[in-house]
């Protein structure tokens, strides 16, 4: 992998079959460096390393060990890079790309590889072609991490510290299980706000030891604990299972792909009470199990060969575990939302002004929620679920904090249908909009007296409606950035006039929307409810996949000249069931109605 290989690749005849492995110098043993190194071993002289993301490497395949590296290179080189790229998607992160941007970029790539079924399923549901995807589970060295049946009282934790690693649950579990000993391996834990409290506990030890010592430490563990709220893996789970430590892991990453609950380990919820987690760890101590057999085939060589197979043209789109491996165990179902959030566990945040504050109080009175100023510090009781109005006055920051902590939240905003203060408001769980269409009768829609107009096929202009600053920030972009990208895409797919319509400012004159829709071939926006109004008026819309209109709108601007026109009835009935009257909030019926609706089956819309 030295200069000799790189210079050979530079020659035109060496381009075919060559791989450029993108590697940023970290020098800290980053797991993604390990992935690049293992792929390089399998490729041999066909591979060379490349670090300059502004230049196009002379290779048939480009391997990006993190999707942020791919996005940077694509910003510089565009299609020249995209069609040759194999991307490793680790897990969602705080990067300046919207879902729509990533979906467009991933769709242009050669293949996108996922460490777990969960994230692959998520992106396929958002519109990524399943044929471009593949799940390749994590890896470890079975010769290094050897195991034997054991019983004992030592629980191991192996993770570098990040806020998403669940340090508070770890602390409280160690406190709740004083009859067990806990050993923590991993870098950076002194930065955890819970580290000082952890280090004072007599049954806890933090070992700052080289990675070469990890296998010998793991041979002492009867159980492995992972309390993380967000993972693509974690890879230490594979290592611990190879060492035959019984895994007790939160329901994230590939834990459900590896663990058959109660047979090869245990799946816990990141919001489980520490006493519950302690009991599971004791159960793991009482009955030693064979976890090694479930993962012994997951070697690094197997991992790297599957990456190379995909890049060299092997079929993607497979489900779950790969060739030669046992089938993936079934994923444990998470509790239904109604069970996850008892009514009395809400904390409703109020800005103290405007109709949104009034609705917060209506919700609180009807649902027994505690009310707190939006500027107040987070509650000591982290099990309380935040209820928030809109995106301003600090609400977006509260929502981001809940997402980062893996917690649920309830979002309130203007209604989709029959809008107007004091009338109806939408309520969503863990999102800003209505999500997939679910079965619903026509009762709630009939009360609104809304009938969609026939789909139109006329119109001369494309009406482009940029998001507000708040809506753009919620989707990690800006109005100007979204508008620039959207206009550039539209100009490659249509010659129609592009008419920009920004959200009217209160008190300033503006053309009525109905008038503007009268000359529109289609409306293009991000997640604005303008798309709902346009769709009801019979004007096709193109939106972000997160838009409430996405089930009946287009999400690919390449189809701007041939929009779909599906049946809107099931979608409208669904929207009507996602919004509630003030009286329903006051009476405490809104929450139960929402949960009942979210428990219904999803509907596939007829074209």
VOGU-3710 file (C-alpha; in Angstrom, 3 decimals, decimal comma):
1> xxxxxxxxxx> 0,000/0,000/0,000  2,885/2,298/-0,536  4,069/4,647/-3,271  4,664/1,754/-5,644  0,952/0,878/-5,691  -0,148/4,501/-5,994  2,143/5,161/-8,960  0,946/1,997/-10,685  -2,659/3,047/-10,305  -1,860/6,412/-11,897
11> xxxxxxxxxx> -1,142/4,636/-15,166  -4,262/4,372/-17,365  -4,015/0,597/-17,842  -4,108/0,102/-14,053  -7,363/1,971/-13,541  -9,676/-0,997/-14,118  -10,244/-2,911/-10,890  -8,400/-0,392/-8,725  -9,830/0,801/-5,408  -9,157/4,150/-3,739
21> xxxxxxxxxx> -9,558/3,822/0,037  -10,411/7,169/1,593  -8,653/7,525/4,910  -8,284/10,624/7,026  -5,266/10,636/9,357  -6,591/10,292/12,903  -3,797/8,450/14,637  -6,060/7,328/17,457  -7,112/3,826/16,473  -10,484/4,946/15,111
31> xxxxxxxxxx> -12,629/1,924/14,190  -13,039/3,322/10,678  -9,269/3,180/10,233  -9,490/-0,516/11,123  -12,160/-1,019/8,474  -9,971/0,607/5,796  -6,981/-1,487/6,844  -8,941/-4,749/6,650  -10,350/-3,927/3,220  -6,813/-3,062/2,065
41> xxxxxxxxxx> -5,567/-6,497/3,151  -8,148/-8,281/1,017  -7,593/-6,040/-2,019  -3,803/-6,260/-1,922  -2,124/-4,377/-4,803  -5,475/-3,329/-6,253  -5,838/-0,730/-3,492  -4,257/2,586/-2,684  -5,058/5,211/-0,074  -6,391/8,638/-0,927
51> xxxxxxxxxx> -6,871/11,647/1,353  -7,496/14,615/-0,960  -11,289/14,878/-1,111  -11,113/17,793/-3,555  -9,529/15,602/-6,234  -10,893/12,607/-8,093  -8,855/9,430/-7,444  -7,927/7,330/-10,505  -9,793/4,197/-9,462  -12,761/2,162/-10,609
61> xxxxxxxxxx> -14,162/2,051/-7,049  -13,854/4,577/-4,238  -14,497/3,346/-0,696  -15,645/5,919/1,858  -15,541/4,591/5,457  -17,881/7,410/6,564  -20,677/9,071/4,640  -19,544/12,575/5,680  -16,323/11,996/3,693  -18,410/11,013/0,686
71> xxxxxxxxxx> -20,563/14,123/0,973  -17,464/16,334/1,104  -15,959/14,667/-1,960  -19,263/14,860/-3,791  -19,500/18,573/-3,068  -16,150/18,963/-4,838  -16,400/16,435/-7,659  -20,116/15,615/-8,048  -21,045/12,821/-10,447  -17,369/12,125/-11,170
81> xxxxxxxxxx> -17,133/10,581/-7,703  -20,686/9,453/-6,935  -21,112/6,647/-9,462  -17,898/4,920/-8,336  -18,527/5,212/-4,600  -19,123/2,510/-2,013  -20,178/4,207/1,217  -20,099/2,861/4,767  -23,014/4,380/6,696  -22,153/4,245/10,391
91> xxxxxxxxxx> -25,158/5,801/12,129  -27,092/9,076/11,976  -25,052/12,027/13,194  -25,065/15,766/13,579  -23,910/16,675/10,079  -25,078/19,645/7,944  -27,091/17,540/5,491  -30,844/17,098/5,307  -32,486/13,734/4,729  -33,362/14,822/1,193
101> xxxxxxxxxx> -29,731/15,742/0,443  -28,430/12,430/1,755  -31,098/10,460/-0,065  -30,189/12,140/-3,358  -26,468/11,593/-2,756  -26,854/7,956/-1,681  -29,059/7,258/-4,686  -26,263/8,411/-6,995  -23,660/6,149/-5,375  -22,603/2,681/-6,457
111> xxxxxxxxxx> -23,661/1,139/-3,146  -24,371/2,041/0,461  -23,316/-0,438/3,142  -24,988/-0,534/6,542  -23,744/-2,077/9,811  -27,242/-3,124/10,877  -30,666/-3,915/9,473  -32,262/-1,035/11,381  -30,552/1,782/9,463  -30,786/0,041/6,081
121> xxxxxxxxxx> -34,539/-0,448/6,613  -34,861/3,204/7,619  -33,210/4,503/4,432  -35,105/2,102/2,192  -38,341/3,313/3,795  -37,252/6,879/3,008  -36,845/6,012/-0,657  -33,328/4,578/-1,151  -33,309/1,818/-3,768  -32,868/-1,436/-1,836
131> xxxxxxxxxx> -30,749/-2,763/-4,728  -28,065/-0,236/-3,821  -27,887/-1,388/-0,190  -26,325/-4,156/1,818  -26,084/-5,012/5,507  -22,617/-6,146/6,605  -22,467/-6,814/10,320  -19,479/-5,857/12,469  -16,448/-8,028/13,054  -13,806/-9,206/15,502
141> xxxxxxxxxx> -10,887/-11,646/15,535  -12,156/-15,092/16,692  -8,603/-16,263/17,360  -7,951/-13,284/19,630  -11,276/-13,187/21,449  -11,569/-16,778/22,621  -14,376/-17,902/24,881  -15,484/-20,653/27,200  -18,640/-21,244/29,248  -18,420/-19,369/32,519
151> xxxxxxxxxx> -20,300/-18,047/35,491  -19,248/-15,196/37,695  -20,012/-11,758/38,989  -17,960/-9,502/36,680  -19,764/-7,268/34,187  -17,657/-5,701/31,440  -18,245/-2,472/29,546  -16,137/-1,649/26,494  -16,752/1,696/24,776  -15,011/4,964/24,040
161> xxxxxxxxxx> -16,905/7,797/25,722  -19,409/9,902/23,800  -22,541/11,551/25,226  -24,674/8,978/23,376  -23,086/6,097/25,318  -25,625/6,239/28,151  -23,310/7,094/31,028  -26,219/7,933/33,354  -27,836/4,514/32,894  -24,433/2,910/33,475
171> xxxxxxxxxx> -23,949/4,887/36,697  -27,388/4,053/38,058  -27,054/0,365/37,094  -23,715/0,069/38,932  -25,397/1,624/41,961  -28,343/-0,757/41,705  -26,176/-3,884/41,379  -23,709/-3,586/44,259  -23,456/-7,384/44,377  -21,788/-7,354/40,938
181> xxxxxxxxxx> -18,402/-5,994/39,904  -18,109/-3,696/36,860  -15,017/-3,137/34,700  -14,978/-0,316/32,153  -12,563/-0,328/29,189  -12,381/2,546/26,746  -10,991/5,997/26,174  -12,271/9,372/27,224  -14,524/8,471/30,139  -13,019/11,091/32,411
191> xxxxxxxxxx> -14,896/13,615/30,264  -18,230/12,080/31,227  -20,308/14,186/33,651  -21,031/10,942/35,522  -17,428/9,746/35,807  -16,669/11,175/39,244  -19,759/9,513/40,717  -18,892/6,241/38,979  -15,301/6,250/40,236  -16,484/6,571/43,854
201> xxxxxxxxxx> -18,436/3,311/43,717  -16,638/0,380/45,338  -17,883/-2,144/42,746  -16,593/-0,146/39,747  -13,139/-0,086/38,107  -11,998/2,007/35,152  -9,137/0,374/33,263  -7,097/2,582/30,938  -5,262/-0,244/29,261  -3,981/-0,859/25,695
211> xxxxxxxxxx> -6,298/-2,607/23,254  -3,888/-5,562/23,143  -4,919/-6,333/26,737  -8,664/-6,330/26,020  -9,015/-10,067/25,154  -7,485/-11,178/28,455  -9,738/-8,818/30,419  -12,830/-10,017/28,538  -12,077/-13,619/29,444  -12,914/-12,651/33,046
221> xxxxxxxxxx> -16,358/-11,234/32,266  -19,534/-13,210/32,733  -21,586/-10,479/31,051  -21,100/-7,542/28,722  -23,191/-4,386/29,176  -23,894/-1,739/26,532  -26,027/1,238/27,626  -25,678/3,295/24,456  -28,603/5,213/22,975  -27,272/5,276/19,416
231> xxxxxxxxxx> -24,953/2,856/17,631  -24,204/1,464/14,239  -22,640/-1,481/16,080  -21,167/-1,471/18,624  -18,168/-3,551/17,516  -17,222/-4,390/21,157  -20,491/-6,345/21,298  -19,083/-8,776/18,703  -15,795/-9,032/20,632  -17,576/-9,711/23,928
241> xxxxxxxxxx> -19,837/-12,363/22,395  -16,804/-14,056/20,822  -15,287/-14,101/24,306  -18,538/-15,781/25,432  -19,580/-12,979/27,768  -23,380/-12,901/27,879  -24,439/-9,673/26,136  -26,928/-7,296/27,753  -27,296/-4,503/25,195  -29,670/-1,657/24,453
251> xxxxxxxxxx> -31,951/-1,977/21,454  -29,803/-0,029/19,021  -27,394/-0,710/16,172  -26,868/-4,358/15,285  -27,684/-5,686/18,768  -31,075/-7,022/17,547  -29,345/-8,606/14,523  -26,959/-10,571/16,779  -28,878/-11,289/19,955  -31,792/-13,682/20,303
261> xxxxxxxxxx> -33,370/-12,335/23,492  -33,147/-14,891/26,281  -31,145/-17,381/24,206  -27,863/-15,772/23,111  -28,165/-12,664/25,273  -30,579/-9,972/26,361  -31,956/-6,810/24,732  -32,809/-3,932/27,055  -34,368/-0,529/26,444  -32,225/2,583/27,049
271> xxxxxxxxxx> -35,104/3,893/29,176  -35,373/0,770/31,353  -35,077/1,397/35,076  -31,596/0,648/36,483  -33,096/-1,987/38,812  -34,463/-3,808/35,758  -31,080/-3,771/34,047  -29,413/-5,024/37,241  -31,865/-7,940/37,381  -31,060/-8,874/33,783
281> xxxxxxxxxx> -27,329/-8,847/34,585  -27,974/-11,157/37,555  -29,939/-13,492/35,297  -26,974/-13,558/32,928  -24,780/-14,577/35,880  -27,069/-17,396/36,973  -27,287/-19,179/33,609  -24,158/-19,104/31,438  -25,056/-19,256/27,738  -23,168/-19,821/24,506
291> xxxxxxxxxx> -23,057/-16,436/22,811  -19,864/-17,176/20,864  -21,537/-19,546/18,407  -23,821/-16,713/17,225  -20,890/-14,551/16,073  -17,867/-16,806/15,568  -18,205/-16,440/11,776  -18,025/-12,634/11,946  -14,305/-12,268/11,276  -12,659/-9,178/9,849
301> xxxxxxxxxx> -11,656/-11,154/6,766  -15,302/-12,058/6,144  -16,282/-8,403/6,625  -13,675/-7,067/4,187  -14,422/-9,697/1,540  -18,098/-8,721/1,539  -17,202/-5,045/1,112  -15,004/-5,955/-1,863  -17,684/-8,210/-3,355  -20,155/-5,350/-3,366
311> xxxxxxxxxx> -17,685/-2,890/-4,865  -16,715/-5,388/-7,556  -20,321/-5,826/-8,571  -21,884/-8,533/-6,378  -25,622/-8,178/-5,872  -26,728/-5,796/-3,189  -30,161/-5,460/-1,626  -29,912/-8,668/0,432  -31,609/-8,855/3,787  -29,950/-9,287/7,160
321> xxxxxxxxxx> -26,880/-11,429/7,628  -24,725/-12,536/4,742  -23,593/-15,797/3,102  -22,519/-18,566/5,430  -23,906/-16,939/8,553  -26,897/-18,133/10,605  -30,128/-16,230/9,951  -30,639/-13,094/11,979  -32,699/-13,633/15,143  -36,010/-11,789/15,354
331> xxxxxxxxxx> -35,853/-8,268/16,736  -37,579/-7,738/20,060  -40,561/-5,434/19,650  -40,355/-2,119/21,489  -43,294/-1,129/23,682  -46,194/0,646/22,003  -46,120/4,443/22,414  -49,102/4,349/24,790  -47,155/2,128/27,154  -43,928/4,073/26,676
341> xxxxxxxxxx> -45,425/7,420/27,734  -47,986/7,339/30,524  -50,020/10,560/30,474  -48,697/11,788/33,824  -45,076/11,644/32,634  -45,308/14,654/30,294  -43,570/17,957/30,897  -45,073/20,711/28,715  -42,857/23,693/27,912  -44,405/27,124/27,500
351> xxxxxxxxxx> -42,916/30,290/26,040  -45,543/32,251/27,976  -46,864/34,092/24,937  -49,091/33,594/21,923  -51,685/30,940/21,056  -49,056/28,215/21,318  -48,745/28,925/25,033  -52,528/28,654/25,352  -52,479/25,234/23,717  -49,664/24,054/25,989
361> xxxxxxxxxx> -51,865/24,863/28,997  -54,860/23,123/27,381  -52,732/20,010/26,882  -51,435/20,170/30,461  -54,884/20,565/32,012  -56,290/17,651/30,049  -53,346/15,262/30,326  -51,990/15,923/33,806  -48,722/17,347/32,519  -46,281/19,474/34,470
371> xxxxxxxxxx> -45,811/22,910/32,851  -42,392/24,564/32,811  -41,000/27,705/31,153  -39,193/26,963/27,897  -36,128/28,670/29,412  -36,016/26,401/32,484  -33,196/23,858/32,906  -33,939/20,215/31,989  -35,800/18,310/34,749  -33,883/16,018/37,064
381> xxxxxxxxxx> -36,308/13,254/36,106  -35,160/12,347/32,599  -38,101/10,002/32,152  -40,440/12,963/31,622  -41,355/13,386/27,959  -41,195/16,972/26,621  -44,238/18,496/24,931  -43,364/21,477/22,729  -45,089/24,030/20,514  -43,458/24,935/17,213
391> xxxxxxxxxx> -39,756/25,513/16,558  -39,106/28,960/18,040  -38,212/30,315/21,490  -35,900/27,412/22,280  -38,303/24,595/21,308  -36,014/23,303/18,547  -33,102/23,098/20,997  -35,280/21,029/23,377  -36,225/18,691/20,536  -32,598/18,265/19,471
401> xxxxxxxxxx> -31,628/17,475/23,058  -34,352/14,808/23,226  -33,179/13,282/19,945  -29,551/13,279/21,064  -30,582/11,506/24,263  -32,650/8,960/22,349  -35,770/10,202/24,146  -39,295/10,650/22,836  -40,995/14,022/22,409  -44,437/15,345/21,527
411> xxxxxxxxxx> -44,715/18,109/18,930  -47,653/20,540/18,614  -48,228/22,991/15,755  -50,833/24,391/13,379  -53,348/21,972/11,898  -53,145/20,587/8,387  -56,857/20,905/7,652  -59,362/23,506/8,864  -56,571/25,669/10,257  -57,131/28,580/12,597
421> xxxxxxxxxx> -56,169/29,503/16,148  -58,612/28,226/18,700  -59,862/25,526/16,350  -57,607/22,526/15,654  -53,912/21,726/16,076  -51,723/18,863/14,964  -49,923/16,592/17,422  -47,057/14,284/16,412  -44,926/11,795/18,329  -41,145/11,903/17,742
431> xxxxxxxxxx> -41,423/14,035/14,616  -42,715/17,263/13,162  -45,220/15,754/10,769  -47,802/13,036/10,254  -45,572/10,246/8,936  -46,812/7,164/7,021  -50,488/7,005/6,123  -52,508/4,775/8,450  -55,954/3,284/8,163  -58,746/5,645/9,228
441> xxxxxxxxxx> -62,465/5,998/8,744  -63,995/9,171/7,309  -65,608/10,510/10,488  -63,008/13,131/11,452  -62,475/14,222/7,848  -66,226/14,552/7,293  -66,428/17,001/10,205  -64,032/19,299/8,301  -66,094/19,381/5,105  -63,000/19,153/2,881
451> xxxxxxxxxx> -63,219/17,681/-0,600  -60,114/17,615/-2,821  -60,460/19,196/-6,246  -59,707/17,015/-9,288  -56,044/16,697/-10,195  -54,974/19,378/-12,666  -52,737/18,856/-15,660  -52,421/22,489/-16,825  -50,300/25,291/-15,434  -47,205/26,899/-16,859
461> xxxxxxxxxx> -44,858/27,721/-13,950  -43,175/25,779/-11,173  -43,922/27,486/-7,870  -40,864/27,189/-5,590  -41,542/27,881/-1,890  -38,400/28,064/0,305  -38,668/26,978/3,949  -38,654/29,512/6,756  -35,429/29,919/8,706  -36,845/27,880/11,617
471> xxxxxxxxxx> -38,081/25,029/9,421  -34,783/24,957/7,530  -32,801/24,851/10,787  -34,903/21,914/11,972  -33,734/20,035/8,875  -30,083/21,115/9,130  -30,079/23,540/6,223  -30,814/27,194/5,472  -33,468/28,755/3,217  -30,841/30,077/0,795
481> xxxxxxxxxx> -28,933/26,794/0,635  -32,126/24,815/0,023  -33,263/27,288/-2,635  -29,923/27,255/-4,476  -29,810/23,458/-4,609  -33,460/23,185/-5,618  -33,223/25,741/-8,417  -30,086/24,086/-9,780  -31,828/20,695/-9,883  -34,977/22,087/-11,448
491> xxxxxxxxxx> -33,044/23,813/-14,200  -31,606/20,465/-15,255  -35,054/18,847/-15,510  -37,466/21,507/-16,785  -37,567/24,575/-19,028  -40,653/25,989/-17,314  -40,438/29,388/-15,574  -39,447/29,021/-11,917  -41,421/31,362/-9,672  -40,187/31,861/-6,107
501> xxxxxxxxxx> -42,826/32,412/-3,445  -41,598/33,070/0,094  -43,855/32,806/3,115  -45,814/36,080/3,395  -44,911/38,298/6,354  -47,781/39,281/8,667  -49,107/42,731/7,766  -47,420/42,799/4,361  -49,420/42,463/1,106  -49,019/39,188/-0,772
511> xxxxxxxxxx> -50,756/37,428/-3,610  -53,265/34,874/-2,264  -51,983/31,314/-2,534  -55,067/30,234/-4,498  -54,207/32,786/-7,157  -50,609/31,632/-7,446  -51,706/27,974/-7,626  -53,937/28,890/-10,561  -50,925/29,182/-12,892  -48,792/26,410/-11,324
521> xxxxxxxxxx> -47,827/23,184/-13,071  -46,400/22,015/-9,738  -45,356/23,295/-6,320  -41,888/22,565/-4,901  -41,203/23,024/-1,189  -39,435/21,349/1,717  -41,882/20,386/4,485  -44,212/23,393/4,336  -47,966/22,768/4,633  -48,276/24,727/1,377
531> xxxxxxxxxx> -47,831/21,296/-0,223  -50,926/20,071/1,621  -52,960/23,012/0,376  -51,648/22,599/-3,179  -52,417/18,883/-3,210  -55,976/19,475/-2,008  -56,327/22,091/-4,762  -55,274/19,461/-7,332  -51,788/20,870/-8,009  -48,994/18,229/-7,858
541> xxxxxxxxxx> -46,295/18,874/-5,245  -42,633/17,878/-4,892  -41,343/17,748/-1,336  -38,825/16,398/1,141  -39,629/12,820/2,273  -40,403/14,202/5,754  -43,181/16,442/4,405  -46,760/15,734/5,479  -47,621/15,687/1,757  -44,907/13,141/0,853
551> xxxxxxxxxx> -47,319/10,146/0,622  -49,158/11,822/-2,270  -46,356/14,000/-3,681  -43,135/13,499/-5,578  -39,737/13,456/-3,854  -37,559/13,223/-6,996  -37,267/16,475/-8,955  -36,154/14,506/-11,997  -39,863/13,668/-12,394  -41,045/17,301/-12,311
561> xxxxxxxxxx> -42,529/16,969/-15,809  -44,414/13,753/-15,037  -45,805/14,013/-11,472  -47,865/11,229/-9,929  -51,529/11,794/-9,083  -52,559/9,171/-6,503  -55,815/8,735/-4,608  -55,796/11,376/-1,850  -58,678/9,985/0,233  -56,712/7,733/2,650
571> xxxxxxxxxx> -54,073/10,449/3,097  -56,651/13,115/3,988  -58,364/10,778/6,459  -54,963/10,137/8,039  -54,178/13,859/8,384  -57,559/14,442/9,998  -56,662/11,866/12,662  -53,371/13,635/13,450  -55,009/16,890/14,561  -57,358/17,676/17,436
581> xxxxxxxxxx> -59,708/20,351/18,678  -58,990/22,502/21,721  -61,860/20,737/23,499  -60,157/17,364/22,890  -56,923/18,686/24,369  -58,779/20,129/27,384  -60,697/16,892/27,972  -57,546/14,749/27,839  -58,782/12,809/24,782  -56,201/14,033/22,253
591> xxxxxxxxxx> -53,386/11,751/23,424  -55,460/8,558/23,517  -56,903/9,355/20,076  -53,387/9,863/18,670  -52,039/6,619/20,128  -55,054/4,678/18,903  -54,490/6,028/15,395  -50,726/5,338/15,420  -51,446/1,707/16,344  -53,400/1,151/13,093
601> xxxxxxx> -51,826/-0,557/10,047  -50,109/1,516/7,379  -51,845/1,991/4,047  -50,322/1,615/0,584  -51,839/4,311/-1,608  -53,283/3,450/-4,987  -51,709/5,322/-7,928
//
